[in-house]
Amino acid sequence: MGATNKLVGKIYAGVIGAVTTIVAQKLVTLAWKTVTGKEPPSPTNPETSTSAAVTWVVASGIGVGVAQLFAQRFAARHWTNETGLEAPDGKVKIKI
């Protein structure tokens, strides 16, 4: 795969990843509001209990992480199907 195709592939995956992260965060926030009936706590607010802050951070991290996994797999599969090229692996190779 040429350098240009790798760059375009990484940009493609990055855009899908960014959009997925935004949507996932909105969905996790909506789920939190639906389950608790409250806005998500601010982990940096000193008045937020540690347990509430940790619960929010864990729920948010898992939600966004799972969404990222599916987005990366979708992007790689779609890239390969559309271009016939192997999807960029996301690893950075540094030559010294």
Secondary structure, DSSP 8 states (H G I E B T S, - for coil): --HHHHHHHHHHHHHHHHHHHHHHHHHHHHHHHHHHSS----TT-TTS-HHHHHHHHHHHHHHHHHHHHHHHHHHHHHHHHHHSS-----------
